[in-house]
Amino acid sequence: MAVGDIVKWIGFPGASISPTLTGPKQLGVIIKIYDENAFYDSNQRVDVMWASGNIGEKLYPQTIEVVNESR
């Protein structure tokens, strides 16, 4: 996962509520990665700019899926 990657919202793993009800339905772009070298993944967070123009701040990487890598 890197800045510039295109992602979609998949929601929280194991959640009983559908991802379509808990988050954005459009694609987004990762604009910032916090604590990129975190020893534990739970410390890492990302900011995503969604196609609607909204910014999701400090999202857990487990709640998004990379659709297209920027590399």
mmCIF file as Biopython writes it, N, C-alpha, C and O atoms, coordinates in Angstrom:
data_model
#
loop_
_atom_site.group_PDB
_atom_site.id
_atom_site.type_symbol
_atom_site.label_atom_id
_atom_site.label_alt_id
_atom_site.label_comp_id
_atom_site.label_asym_id
_atom_site.label_entity_id
_atom_site.label_seq_id
_atom_site.pdbx_PDB_ins_code
_atom_site.Cartn_x
_atom_site.Cartn_y
_atom_site.Cartn_z
_atom_site.occupancy
_atom_site.B_iso_or_equiv
_atom_site.auth_seq_id
_atom_site.auth_asym_id
_atom_site.pdbx_PDB_model_num
ATOM 1   N N  . MET A ? 1  ? 0.850   -1.154 0.000   1.0 0.0 1  A 1 
ATOM 2   C CA . MET A ? 1  ? 0.000   0.000  0.000   1.0 0.0 1  A 1 
ATOM 3   C C  . MET A ? 1  ? 0.908   1.233  0.000   1.0 0.0 1  A 1 
ATOM 4   O O  . MET A ? 1  ? 1.820   1.346  0.818   1.0 0.0 1  A 1 
ATOM 5   N N  . ALA A ? 2  ? 0.640   2.157  -0.937  1.0 0.0 2  A 1 
ATOM 6   C CA . ALA A ? 2  ? 1.497   3.339  -1.073  1.0 0.0 2  A 1 
ATOM 7   C C  . ALA A ? 2  ? 0.660   4.544  -1.479  1.0 0.0 2  A 1 
ATOM 8   O O  . ALA A ? 2  ? -0.450  4.404  -1.992  1.0 0.0 2  A 1 
ATOM 9   N N  . VAL A ? 3  ? 1.212   5.729  -1.239  1.0 0.0 3  A 1 
ATOM 10  C CA . VAL A ? 3  ? 0.553   6.963  -1.671  1.0 0.0 3  A 1 
ATOM 11  C C  . VAL A ? 3  ? 0.362   6.889  -3.187  1.0 0.0 3  A 1 
ATOM 12  O O  . VAL A ? 3  ? 1.283   6.532  -3.923  1.0 0.0 3  A 1 
ATOM 13  N N  . GLY A ? 4  ? -0.840  7.231  -3.640  1.0 0.0 4  A 1 
ATOM 14  C CA . GLY A ? 4  ? -1.158  7.186  -5.068  1.0 0.0 4  A 1 
ATOM 15  C C  . GLY A ? 4  ? -1.929  5.946  -5.483  1.0 0.0 4  A 1 
ATOM 16  O O  . GLY A ? 4  ? -2.491  5.906  -6.578  1.0 0.0 4  A 1 
ATOM 17  N N  . ASP A ? 5  ? -1.966  4.929  -4.623  1.0 0.0 5  A 1 
ATOM 18  C CA . ASP A ? 5  ? -2.733  3.718  -4.944  1.0 0.0 5  A 1 
ATOM 19  C C  . ASP A ? 5  ? -4.226  4.029  -4.957  1.0 0.0 5  A 1 
ATOM 20  O O  . ASP A ? 5  ? -4.710  4.816  -4.144  1.0 0.0 5  A 1 
ATOM 21  N N  . ILE A ? 6  ? -4.944  3.413  -5.875  1.0 0.0 6  A 1 
ATOM 22  C CA . ILE A ? 6  ? -6.400  3.537  -5.940  1.0 0.0 6  A 1 
ATOM 23  C C  . ILE A ? 6  ? -6.990  2.428  -5.081  1.0 0.0 6  A 1 
ATOM 24  O O  . ILE A ? 6  ? -6.600  1.266  -5.186  1.0 0.0 6  A 1 
ATOM 25  N N  . VAL A ? 7  ? -7.949  2.814  -4.220  1.0 0.0 7  A 1 
ATOM 26  C CA . VAL A ? 7  ? -8.511  1.860  -3.269  1.0 0.0 7  A 1 
ATOM 27  C C  . VAL A ? 7  ? -10.032 1.908  -3.273  1.0 0.0 7  A 1 
ATOM 28  O O  . VAL A ? 7  ? -10.645 2.848  -3.779  1.0 0.0 7  A 1 
ATOM 29  N N  . LYS A ? 8  ? -10.624 0.864  -2.691  1.0 0.0 8  A 1 
ATOM 30  C CA . LYS A ? 8  ? -12.069 0.861  -2.459  1.0 0.0 8  A 1 
ATOM 31  C C  . LYS A ? 8  ? -12.307 0.471  -1.008  1.0 0.0 8  A 1 
ATOM 32  O O  . LYS A ? 8  ? -11.486 -0.206 -0.390  1.0 0.0 8  A 1 
ATOM 33  N N  . TRP A ? 9  ? -13.428 0.902  -0.482  1.0 0.0 9  A 1 
ATOM 34  C CA . TRP A ? 9  ? -13.813 0.617  0.894   1.0 0.0 9  A 1 
ATOM 35  C C  . TRP A ? 9  ? -14.364 -0.807 0.974   1.0 0.0 9  A 1 
ATOM 36  O O  . TRP A ? 9  ? -15.259 -1.169 0.211   1.0 0.0 9  A 1 
ATOM 37  N N  . ILE A ? 10 ? -13.839 -1.607 1.888   1.0 0.0 10 A 1 
ATOM 38  C CA . ILE A ? 10 ? -14.356 -2.970 2.076   1.0 0.0 10 A 1 
ATOM 39  C C  . ILE A ? 10 ? -14.933 -3.151 3.475   1.0 0.0 10 A 1 
ATOM 40  O O  . ILE A ? 10 ? -15.514 -4.193 3.775   1.0 0.0 10 A 1 
ATOM 41  N N  . GLY A ? 11 ? -14.779 -2.151 4.325   1.0 0.0 11 A 1 
ATOM 42  C CA . GLY A ? 11 ? -15.336 -2.219 5.668   1.0 0.0 11 A 1 
ATOM 43  C C  . GLY A ? 11 ? -14.447 -2.997 6.616   1.0 0.0 11 A 1 
ATOM 44  O O  . GLY A ? 11 ? -13.350 -3.427 6.260   1.0 0.0 11 A 1 
ATOM 45  N N  . PHE A ? 12 ? -14.942 -3.167 7.825   1.0 0.0 12 A 1 
ATOM 46  C CA . PHE A ? 12 ? -14.169 -3.860 8.844   1.0 0.0 12 A 1 
ATOM 47  C C  . PHE A ? 12 ? -14.299 -5.367 8.698   1.0 0.0 12 A 1 
ATOM 48  O O  . PHE A ? 12 ? -15.411 -5.878 8.568   1.0 0.0 12 A 1 
ATOM 49  N N  . PRO A ? 13 ? -13.177 -6.093 8.719   1.0 0.0 13 A 1 
ATOM 50  C CA . PRO A ? 13 ? -13.226 -7.551 8.585   1.0 0.0 13 A 1 
ATOM 51  C C  . PRO A ? 13 ? -14.093 -8.168 9.681   1.0 0.0 13 A 1 
ATOM 52  O O  . PRO A ? 13 ? -13.938 -7.850 10.860  1.0 0.0 13 A 1 
ATOM 53  N N  . GLY A ? 14 ? -14.995 -9.041 9.286   1.0 0.0 14 A 1 
ATOM 54  C CA . GLY A ? 14 ? -15.850 -9.738 10.240  1.0 0.0 14 A 1 
ATOM 55  C C  . GLY A ? 14 ? -17.036 -8.938 10.725  1.0 0.0 14 A 1 
ATOM 56  O O  . GLY A ? 14 ? -17.794 -9.427 11.563  1.0 0.0 14 A 1 
ATOM 57  N N  . ALA A ? 15 ? -17.227 -7.729 10.233  1.0 0.0 15 A 1 
ATOM 58  C CA . ALA A ? 15 ? -18.356 -6.905 10.682  1.0 0.0 15 A 1 
ATOM 59  C C  . ALA A ? 15 ? -19.667 -7.485 10.170  1.0 0.0 15 A 1 
ATOM 60  O O  . ALA A ? 15 ? -19.723 -8.053 9.079   1.0 0.0 15 A 1 
ATOM 61  N N  . SER A ? 16 ? -20.708 -7.337 10.959  1.0 0.0 16 A 1 
ATOM 62  C CA . SER A ? 16 ? -22.012 -7.872 10.569  1.0 0.0 16 A 1 
ATOM 63  C C  . SER A ? 16 ? -22.786 -6.901 9.672   1.0 0.0 16 A 1 
ATOM 64  O O  . SER A ? 16 ? -23.787 -7.280 9.064   1.0 0.0 16 A 1 
ATOM 65  N N  . ILE A ? 17 ? -22.323 -5.647 9.589   1.0 0.0 17 A 1 
ATOM 66  C CA . ILE A ? 17 ? -22.976 -4.657 8.739   1.0 0.0 17 A 1 
ATOM 67  C C  . ILE A ? 17 ? -22.250 -4.604 7.393   1.0 0.0 17 A 1 
ATOM 68  O O  . ILE A ? 17 ? -21.021 -4.579 7.340   1.0 0.0 17 A 1 
ATOM 69  N N  . SER A ? 18 ? -23.014 -4.587 6.327   1.0 0.0 18 A 1 
ATOM 70  C CA . SER A ? 18 ? -22.456 -4.566 4.971   1.0 0.0 18 A 1 
ATOM 71  C C  . SER A ? 18 ? -21.591 -3.340 4.732   1.0 0.0 18 A 1 
ATOM 72  O O  . SER A ? 18 ? -21.951 -2.244 5.162   1.0 0.0 18 A 1 
ATOM 73  N N  . PRO A ? 19 ? -20.435 -3.502 4.041   1.0 0.0 19 A 1 
ATOM 74  C CA . PRO A ? 19 ? -19.569 -2.345 3.727   1.0 0.0 19 A 1 
ATOM 75  C C  . PRO A ? 19 ? -20.291 -1.252 2.942   1.0 0.0 19 A 1 
ATOM 76  O O  . PRO A ? 19 ? -19.923 -0.081 3.036   1.0 0.0 19 A 1 
ATOM 77  N N  . THR A ? 20 ? -21.307 -1.616 2.173   1.0 0.0 20 A 1 
ATOM 78  C CA . THR A ? 20 ? -22.023 -0.601 1.393   1.0 0.0 20 A 1 
ATOM 79  C C  . THR A ? 20 ? -22.821 0.332  2.296   1.0 0.0 20 A 1 
ATOM 80  O O  . THR A ? 20 ? -23.206 1.421  1.870   1.0 0.0 20 A 1 
ATOM 81  N N  . LEU A ? 21 ? -23.072 -0.076 3.533   1.0 0.0 21 A 1 
ATOM 82  C CA . LEU A ? 21 ? -23.799 0.769  4.476   1.0 0.0 21 A 1 
ATOM 83  C C  . LEU A ? 21 ? -22.868 1.563  5.394   1.0 0.0 21 A 1 
ATOM 84  O O  . LEU A ? 21 ? -23.305 2.523  6.029   1.0 0.0 21 A 1 
ATOM 85  N N  . THR A ? 22 ? -21.606 1.180  5.471   1.0 0.0 22 A 1 
ATOM 86  C CA . THR A ? 22 ? -20.704 1.793  6.444   1.0 0.0 22 A 1 
ATOM 87  C C  . THR A ? 22 ? -19.697 2.770  5.852   1.0 0.0 22 A 1 
ATOM 88  O O  . THR A ? 22 ? -19.017 3.473  6.600   1.0 0.0 22 A 1 
ATOM 89  N N  . GLY A ? 23 ? -19.587 2.831  4.552   1.0 0.0 23 A 1 
ATOM 90  C CA . GLY A ? 23 ? -18.554 3.689  3.981   1.0 0.0 23 A 1 
ATOM 91  C C  . GLY A ? 23 ? -18.870 4.119  2.569   1.0 0.0 23 A 1 
ATOM 92  O O  . GLY A ? 23 ? -19.953 3.842  2.054   1.0 0.0 23 A 1 
ATOM 93  N N  . PRO A ? 24 ? -17.915 4.804  1.934   1.0 0.0 24 A 1 
ATOM 94  C CA . PRO A ? 24 ? -18.120 5.309  0.573   1.0 0.0 24 A 1 
ATOM 95  C C  . PRO A ? 24 ? -18.231 4.186  -0.451  1.0 0.0 24 A 1 
ATOM 96  O O  . PRO A ? 24 ? -17.633 3.121  -0.294  1.0 0.0 24 A 1 
ATOM 97  N N  . LYS A ? 25 ? -18.995 4.438  -1.487  1.0 0.0 25 A 1 
ATOM 98  C CA . LYS A ? 25 ? -19.196 3.437  -2.534  1.0 0.0 25 A 1 
ATOM 99  C C  . LYS A ? 25 ? -18.261 3.655  -3.716  1.0 0.0 25 A 1 
ATOM 100 O O  . LYS A ? 25 ? -18.096 2.761  -4.546  1.0 0.0 25 A 1 
ATOM 101 N N  . GLN A ? 26 ? -17.646 4.832  -3.802  1.0 0.0 26 A 1 
ATOM 102 C CA . GLN A ? 26 ? -16.768 5.147  -4.919  1.0 0.0 26 A 1 
ATOM 103 C C  . GLN A ? 26 ? -15.318 4.822  -4.593  1.0 0.0 26 A 1 
ATOM 104 O O  . GLN A ? 26 ? -14.986 4.520  -3.447  1.0 0.0 26 A 1 
ATOM 105 N N  . LEU A ? 27 ? -14.466 4.885  -5.589  1.0 0.0 27 A 1 
ATOM 106 C CA . LEU A ? 27 ? -13.040 4.637  -5.396  1.0 0.0 27 A 1 
ATOM 107 C C  . LEU A ? 27 ? -12.363 5.876  -4.809  1.0 0.0 27 A 1 
ATOM 108 O O  . LEU A ? 27 ? -12.906 6.980  -4.840  1.0 0.0 27 A 1 
ATOM 109 N N  . GLY A ? 28 ? -11.167 5.657  -4.277  1.0 0.0 28 A 1 
ATOM 110 C CA . GLY A ? 28 ? -10.401 6.762  -3.714  1.0 0.0 28 A 1 
ATOM 111 C C  . GLY A ? 28 ? -8.920  6.572  -3.972  1.0 0.0 28 A 1 
ATOM 112 O O  . GLY A ? 28 ? -8.497  5.544  -4.500  1.0 0.0 28 A 1 
ATOM 113 N N  . VAL A ? 29 ? -8.131  7.578  -3.591  1.0 0.0 29 A 1 
ATOM 114 C CA . VAL A ? 29 ? -6.688  7.551  -3.767  1.0 0.0 29 A 1 
ATOM 115 C C  . VAL A ? 29 ? -6.037  7.791  -2.404  1.0 0.0 29 A 1 
ATOM 116 O O  . VAL A ? 29 ? -6.426  8.703  -1.674  1.0 0.0 29 A 1 
ATOM 117 N N  . ILE A ? 30 ? -5.044  6.964  -2.070  1.0 0.0 30 A 1 
ATOM 118 C CA . ILE A ? 30 ? -4.314  7.172  -0.821  1.0 0.0 30 A 1 
ATOM 119 C C  . ILE A ? 30 ? -3.484  8.443  -0.958  1.0 0.0 30 A 1 
ATOM 120 O O  . ILE A ? 30 ? -2.694  8.585  -1.891  1.0 0.0 30 A 1 
ATOM 121 N N  . ILE A ? 31 ? -3.674  9.370  -0.009  1.0 0.0 31 A 1 
ATOM 122 C CA . ILE A ? 31 ? -2.943  10.634 -0.072  1.0 0.0 31 A 1 
ATOM 123 C C  . ILE A ? 31 ? -1.915  10.774 1.047   1.0 0.0 31 A 1 
ATOM 124 O O  . ILE A ? 31 ? -1.031  11.627 0.968   1.0 0.0 31 A 1 
ATOM 125 N N  . LYS A ? 32 ? -2.020  9.952  2.083   1.0 0.0 32 A 1 
ATOM 126 C CA . LYS A ? 32 ? -1.046  10.026 3.169   1.0 0.0 32 A 1 
ATOM 127 C C  . LYS A ? 32 ? -1.030  8.707  3.929   1.0 0.0 32 A 1 
ATOM 128 O O  . LYS A ? 32 ? -2.069  8.082  4.137   1.0 0.0 32 A 1 
ATOM 129 N N  . ILE A ? 33 ? 0.175   8.291  4.341   1.0 0.0 33 A 1 
ATOM 130 C CA . ILE A ? 33 ? 0.332   7.105  5.177   1.0 0.0 33 A 1 
ATOM 131 C C  . ILE A ? 33 ? 0.999   7.541  6.473   1.0 0.0 33 A 1 
ATOM 132 O O  . ILE A ? 33 ? 2.051   8.181  6.458   1.0 0.0 33 A 1 
ATOM 133 N N  . TYR A ? 34 ? 0.378   7.189  7.593   1.0 0.0 34 A 1 
ATOM 134 C CA . TYR A ? 34 ? 0.922   7.512  8.908   1.0 0.0 34 A 1 
ATOM 135 C C  . TYR A ? 34 ? 1.712   6.328  9.431   1.0 0.0 34 A 1 
ATOM 136 O O  . TYR A ? 34 ? 1.306   5.179  9.254   1.0 0.0 34 A 1 
ATOM 137 N N  . ASP A ? 35 ? 2.827   6.599  10.069  1.0 0.0 35 A 1 
ATOM 138 C CA . ASP A ? 35 ? 3.635   5.562  10.722  1.0 0.0 35 A 1 
ATOM 139 C C  . ASP A ? 35 ? 3.919   4.414  9.753   1.0 0.0 35 A 1 
ATOM 140 O O  . ASP A ? 35 ? 3.653   3.250  10.050  1.0 0.0 35 A 1 
ATOM 141 N N  . GLU A ? 36 ? 4.459   4.764  8.602   1.0 0.0 36 A 1 
ATOM 142 C CA . GLU A ? 36 ? 4.696   3.819  7.505   1.0 0.0 36 A 1 
ATOM 143 C C  . GLU A ? 36 ? 5.563   2.629  7.913   1.0 0.0 36 A 1 
ATOM 144 O O  . GLU A ? 36 ? 5.418   1.536  7.368   1.0 0.0 36 A 1 
ATOM 145 N N  . ASN A ? 37 ? 6.459   2.843  8.867   1.0 0.0 37 A 1 
ATOM 146 C CA . ASN A ? 37 ? 7.348   1.768  9.290   1.0 0.0 37 A 1 
ATOM 147 C C  . ASN A ? 37 ? 6.914   1.146  10.613  1.0 0.0 37 A 1 
ATOM 148 O O  . ASN A ? 37 ? 7.743   0.638  11.368  1.0 0.0 37 A 1 
ATOM 149 N N  . ALA A ? 38 ? 5.620   1.189  10.890  1.0 0.0 38 A 1 
ATOM 150 C CA . ALA A ? 38 ? 5.105   0.662  12.155  1.0 0.0 38 A 1 
ATOM 151 C C  . ALA A ? 38 ? 5.412   -0.827 12.275  1.0 0.0 38 A 1 
ATOM 152 O O  . ALA A ? 38 ? 5.271   -1.591 11.320  1.0 0.0 38 A 1 
ATOM 153 N N  . PHE A ? 39 ? 5.834   -1.215 13.475  1.0 0.0 39 A 1 
ATOM 154 C CA . PHE A ? 39 ? 6.136   -2.623 13.707  1.0 0.0 39 A 1 
ATOM 155 C C  . PHE A ? 39 ? 4.848   -3.447 13.685  1.0 0.0 39 A 1 
ATOM 156 O O  . PHE A ? 39 ? 4.822   -4.564 13.169  1.0 0.0 39 A 1 
ATOM 157 N N  . TYR A ? 40 ? 3.793   -2.885 14.245  1.0 0.0 40 A 1 
ATOM 158 C CA . TYR A ? 40 ? 2.492   -3.562 14.243  1.0 0.0 40 A 1 
ATOM 159 C C  . TYR A ? 40 ? 1.577   -2.853 13.258  1.0 0.0 40 A 1 
ATOM 160 O O  . TYR A ? 40 ? 1.516   -1.624 13.250  1.0 0.0 40 A 1 
ATOM 161 N N  . ASP A ? 41 ? 0.865   -3.606 12.429  1.0 0.0 41 A 1 
ATOM 162 C CA . ASP A ? 41 ? -0.041  -3.009 11.444  1.0 0.0 41 A 1 
ATOM 163 C C  . ASP A ? 41 ? -1.116  -2.164 12.110  1.0 0.0 41 A 1 
ATOM 164 O O  . ASP A ? 41 ? -1.630  -1.230 11.494  1.0 0.0 41 A 1 
ATOM 165 N N  . SER A ? 42 ? -1.469  -2.470 13.358  1.0 0.0 42 A 1 
ATOM 166 C CA . SER A ? 42 ? -2.528  -1.720 14.028  1.0 0.0 42 A 1 
ATOM 167 C C  . SER A ? 42 ? -2.135  -0.271 14.272  1.0 0.0 42 A 1 
ATOM 168 O O  . SER A ? 42 ? -3.003  0.561  14.538  1.0 0.0 42 A 1 
ATOM 169 N N  . ASN A ? 43 ? -0.841  0.051  14.188  1.0 0.0 43 A 1 
ATOM 170 C CA . ASN A ? 43 ? -0.381  1.429  14.364  1.0 0.0 43 A 1 
ATOM 171 C C  . ASN A ? 43 ? -0.434  2.224  13.067  1.0 0.0 43 A 1 
ATOM 172 O O  . ASN A ? 43 ? -0.364  3.453  13.095  1.0 0.0 43 A 1 
ATOM 173 N N  . GLN A ? 44 ? -0.556  1.553  11.946  1.0 0.0 44 A 1 
ATOM 174 C CA . GLN A ? 44 ? -0.535  2.248  10.662  1.0 0.0 44 A 1 
ATOM 175 C C  . GLN A ? 44 ? -1.938  2.751  10.327  1.0 0.0 44 A 1 
ATOM 176 O O  . GLN A ? 44 ? -2.929  2.064  10.575  1.0 0.0 44 A 1 
ATOM 177 N N  . ARG A ? 45 ? -2.009  3.951  9.763   1.0 0.0 45 A 1 
ATOM 178 C CA . ARG A ? 45 ? -3.269  4.530  9.305   1.0 0.0 45 A 1 
ATOM 179 C C  . ARG A ? 45 ? -3.021  5.203  7.960   1.0 0.0 45 A 1 
ATOM 180 O O  . ARG A ? 45 ? -1.884  5.517  7.611   1.0 0.0 45 A 1 
ATOM 181 N N  . VAL A ? 46 ? -4.100  5.419  7.211   1.0 0.0 46 A 1 
ATOM 182 C CA . VAL A ? 46 ? -3.984  6.090  5.913   1.0 0.0 46 A 1 
ATOM 183 C C  . VAL A ? 46 ? -5.093  7.124  5.744   1.0 0.0 46 A 1 
ATOM 184 O O  . VAL A ? 46 ? -6.182  6.980  6.300   1.0 0.0 46 A 1 
ATOM 185 N N  . ASP A ? 47 ? -4.802  8.162  4.972   1.0 0.0 47 A 1 
ATOM 186 C CA . ASP A ? 47 ? -5.814  9.128  4.543   1.0 0.0 47 A 1 
ATOM 187 C C  . ASP A ? 47 ? -6.143  8.811  3.095   1.0 0.0 47 A 1 
ATOM 188 O O  . ASP A ? 47 ? -5.251  8.533  2.292   1.0 0.0 47 A 1 
ATOM 189 N N  . VAL A ? 48 ? -7.436  8.854  2.763   1.0 0.0 48 A 1 
ATOM 190 C CA . VAL A ? 48 ? -7.892  8.561  1.404   1.0 0.0 48 A 1 
ATOM 191 C C  . VAL A ? 48 ? -8.775  9.706  0.921   1.0 0.0 48 A 1 
ATOM 192 O O  . VAL A ? 48 ? -9.681  10.145 1.629   1.0 0.0 48 A 1 
ATOM 193 N N  . MET A ? 49 ? -8.503  10.185 -0.290  1.0 0.0 49 A 1 
ATOM 194 C CA . MET A ? 49 ? -9.411  11.145 -0.921  1.0 0.0 49 A 1 
ATOM 195 C C  . MET A ? 49 ? -10.337 10.355 -1.820  1.0 0.0 49 A 1 
ATOM 196 O O  . MET A ? 49 ? -9.907  9.723  -2.785  1.0 0.0 49 A 1 
ATOM 197 N N  . TRP A ? 50 ? -11.629 10.400 -1.484  1.0 0.0 50 A 1 
ATOM 198 C CA . TRP A ? 50 ? -12.625 9.666  -2.254  1.0 0.0 50 A 1 
ATOM 199 C C  . TRP A ? 50 ? -13.057 10.479 -3.466  1.0 0.0 50 A 1 
ATOM 200 O O  . TRP A ? 50 ? -12.862 11.694 -3.504  1.0 0.0 50 A 1 
ATOM 201 N N  . ALA A ? 51 ? -13.637 9.818  -4.446  1.0 0.0 51 A 1 
ATOM 202 C CA . ALA A ? 51 ? -14.051 10.470 -5.696  1.0 0.0 51 A 1 
ATOM 203 C C  . ALA A ? 51 ? -15.040 11.602 -5.446  1.0 0.0 51 A 1 
ATOM 204 O O  . ALA A ? 51 ? -15.142 12.520 -6.259  1.0 0.0 51 A 1 
ATOM 205 N N  . SER A ? 52 ? -15.763 11.551 -4.344  1.0 0.0 52 A 1 
ATOM 206 C CA . SER A ? 52 ? -16.732 12.597 -4.011  1.0 0.0 52 A 1 
ATOM 207 C C  . SER A ? 52 ? -16.047 13.875 -3.543  1.0 0.0 52 A 1 
ATOM 208 O O  . SER A ? 52 ? -16.690 14.919 -3.432  1.0 0.0 52 A 1 
ATOM 209 N N  . GLY A ? 53 ? -14.729 13.798 -3.265  1.0 0.0 53 A 1 
ATOM 210 C CA . GLY A ? 53 ? -13.997 14.948 -2.754  1.0 0.0 53 A 1 
ATOM 211 C C  . GLY A ? 53 ? -13.808 14.894 -1.246  1.0 0.0 53 A 1 
ATOM 212 O O  . GLY A ? 53 ? -13.025 15.667 -0.691  1.0 0.0 53 A 1 
ATOM 213 N N  . ASN A ? 54 ? -14.517 13.990 -0.576  1.0 0.0 54 A 1 
ATOM 214 C CA . ASN A ? 54 ? -14.358 13.817 0.866   1.0 0.0 54 A 1 
ATOM 215 C C  . ASN A ? 54 ? -13.035 13.137 1.165   1.0 0.0 54 A 1 
ATOM 216 O O  . ASN A ? 54 ? -12.523 12.367 0.352   1.0 0.0 54 A 1 
ATOM 217 N N  . ILE A ? 55 ? -12.487 13.423 2.327   1.0 0.0 55 A 1 
ATOM 218 C CA . ILE A ? 55 ? -11.247 12.785 2.741   1.0 0.0 55 A 1 
ATOM 219 C C  . ILE A ? 55 ? -11.520 11.931 3.963   1.0 0.0 55 A 1 
ATOM 220 O O  . ILE A ? 55 ? -12.033 12.411 4.974   1.0 0.0 55 A 1 
ATOM 221 N N  . GLY A ? 56 ? -11.172 10.663 3.857   1.0 0.0 56 A 1 
ATOM 222 C CA . GLY A ? 56 ? -11.240 9.753  4.993   1.0 0.0 56 A 1 
ATOM 223 C C  . GLY A ? 56 ? -9.906  9.829  5.706   1.0 0.0 56 A 1 
ATOM 224 O O  . GLY A ? 56 ? -8.865  9.536  5.119   1.0 0.0 56 A 1 
ATOM 225 N N  . GLU A ? 57 ? -9.932  10.224 6.977   1.0 0.0 57 A 1 
ATOM 226 C CA . GLU A ? 57 ? -8.691  10.429 7.715   1.0 0.0 57 A 1 
ATOM 227 C C  . GLU A ? 57 ? -8.399  9.274  8.661   1.0 0.0 57 A 1 
ATOM 228 O O  . GLU A ? 57 ? -9.288  8.755  9.336   1.0 0.0 57 A 1 
ATOM 229 N N  . LYS A ? 58 ? -7.140  8.890  8.690   1.0 0.0 58 A 1 
ATOM 230 C CA . LYS A ? 58 ? -6.616  7.870  9.604   1.0 0.0 58 A 1 
ATOM 231 C C  . LYS A ? 58 ? -7.444  6.581  9.588   1.0 0.0 58 A 1 
ATOM 232 O O  . LYS A ? 58 ? -7.838  6.060  10.632  1.0 0.0 58 A 1 
ATOM 233 N N  . LEU A ? 59 ? -7.694  6.086  8.373   1.0 0.0 59 A 1 
ATOM 234 C CA . LEU A ? 59 ? -8.420  4.828  8.201   1.0 0.0 59 A 1 
ATOM 235 C C  . LEU A ? 59 ? -7.493  3.651  8.465   1.0 0.0 59 A 1 
ATOM 236 O O  . LEU A ? 59 ? -6.293  3.722  8.200   1.0 0.0 59 A 1 
ATOM 237 N N  . TYR A ? 60 ? -8.053  2.579  8.984   1.0 0.0 60 A 1 
ATOM 238 C CA . TYR A ? 60 ? -7.277  1.351  9.142   1.0 0.0 60 A 1 
ATOM 239 C C  . TYR A ? 60 ? -7.047  0.732  7.759   1.0 0.0 60 A 1 
ATOM 240 O O  . TYR A ? 60 ? -7.987  0.647  6.968   1.0 0.0 60 A 1 
ATOM 241 N N  . PRO A ? 61 ? -5.830  0.302  7.454   1.0 0.0 61 A 1 
ATOM 242 C CA . PRO A ? 61 ? -5.563  -0.313 6.156   1.0 0.0 61 A 1 
ATOM 243 C C  . PRO A ? 61 ? -6.423  -1.556 5.888   1.0 0.0 61 A 1 
ATOM 244 O O  . PRO A ? 61 ? -6.670  -1.903 4.734   1.0 0.0 61 A 1 
ATOM 245 N N  . GLN A ? 62 ? -6.877  -2.223 6.955   1.0 0.0 62 A 1 
ATOM 246 C CA . GLN A ? 62 ? -7.701  -3.413 6.786   1.0 0.0 62 A 1 
ATOM 247 C C  . GLN A ? 62 ? -9.092  -3.094 6.243   1.0 0.0 62 A 1 
ATOM 248 O O  . GLN A ? 62 ? -9.802  -3.999 5.803   1.0 0.0 62 A 1 
ATOM 249 N N  . THR A ? 63 ? -9.491  -1.819 6.268   1.0 0.0 63 A 1 
ATOM 250 C CA . THR A ? 63 ? -10.833 -1.443 5.817   1.0 0.0 63 A 1 
ATOM 251 C C  . THR A ? 63 ? -10.873 -1.021 4.349   1.0 0.0 63 A 1 
ATOM 252 O O  . THR A ? 63 ? -11.941 -0.724 3.814   1.0 0.0 63 A 1 
ATOM 253 N N  . ILE A ? 64 ? -9.706  -0.996 3.701   1.0 0.0 64 A 1 
ATOM 254 C CA . ILE A ? 64 ? -9.662  -0.642 2.282   1.0 0.0 64 A 1 
ATOM 255 C C  . ILE A ? 64 ? -8.889  -1.704 1.510   1.0 0.0 64 A 1 
ATOM 256 O O  . ILE A ? 64 ? -8.078  -2.438 2.076   1.0 0.0 64 A 1 
ATOM 257 N N  . GLU A ? 65 ? -9.150  -1.772 0.233   1.0 0.0 65 A 1 
ATOM 258 C CA . GLU A ? 65 ? -8.467  -2.752 -0.635  1.0 0.0 65 A 1 
ATOM 259 C C  . GLU A ? 65 ? -7.886  -2.019 -1.828  1.0 0.0 65 A 1 
ATOM 260 O O  . GLU A ? 65 ? -8.562  -1.207 -2.462  1.0 0.0 65 A 1 
ATOM 261 N N  . VAL A ? 66 ? -6.616  -2.313 -2.134  1.0 0.0 66 A 1 
ATOM 262 C CA . VAL A ? 66 ? -5.956  -1.697 -3.280  1.0 0.0 66 A 1 
ATOM 263 C C  . VAL A ? 66 ? -6.533  -2.287 -4.561  1.0 0.0 66 A 1 
ATOM 264 O O  . VAL A ? 66 ? -6.543  -3.502 -4.759  1.0 0.0 66 A 1 
ATOM 265 N N  . VAL A ? 67 ? -7.014  -1.397 -5.425  1.0 0.0 67 A 1 
ATOM 266 C CA . VAL A ? 67 ? -7.585  -1.800 -6.711  1.0 0.0 67 A 1 
ATOM 267 C C  . VAL A ? 67 ? -6.544  -1.686 -7.812  1.0 0.0 67 A 1 
ATOM 268 O O  . VAL A ? 67 ? -6.486  -2.518 -8.718  1.0 0.0 67 A 1 
ATOM 269 N N  . ASN A ? 68 ? -5.709  -0.629 -7.721  1.0 0.0 68 A 1 
ATOM 270 C CA . ASN A ? 68 ? -4.695  -0.377 -8.734  1.0 0.0 68 A 1 
ATOM 271 C C  . ASN A ? 68 ? -3.501  0.309  -8.063  1.0 0.0 68 A 1 
ATOM 272 O O  . ASN A ? 68 ? -3.645  1.387  -7.488  1.0 0.0 68 A 1 
ATOM 273 N N  . GLU A ? 69 ? -2.339  -0.311 -8.138  1.0 0.0 69 A 1 
ATOM 274 C CA . GLU A ? 69 ? -1.142  0.260  -7.518  1.0 0.0 69 A 1 
ATOM 275 C C  . GLU A ? 69 ? -0.582  1.379  -8.383  1.0 0.0 69 A 1 
ATOM 276 O O  . GLU A ? 69 ? -0.678  1.337  -9.609  1.0 0.0 69 A 1 
ATOM 277 N N  . SER A ? 70 ? 0.002   2.377  -7.734  1.0 0.0 70 A 1 
ATOM 278 C CA . SER A ? 70 ? 0.532   3.542  -8.446  1.0 0.0 70 A 1 
ATOM 279 C C  . SER A ? 70 ? 1.895   3.269  -9.081  1.0 0.0 70 A 1 
ATOM 280 O O  . SER A ? 70 ? 2.412   4.124  -9.801  1.0 0.0 70 A 1 
ATOM 281 N N  . ARG A ? 71 ? 2.480   2.120  -8.838  1.0 0.0 71 A 1 
ATOM 282 C CA . ARG A ? 71 ? 3.832   1.835  -9.337  1.0 0.0 71 A 1 
ATOM 283 C C  . ARG A ? 71 ? 3.835   1.491  -10.760 1.0 0.0 71 A 1 
ATOM 284 O O  . ARG A ? 71 ? 4.894   1.224  -11.329 1.0 0.0 71 A 1 
#
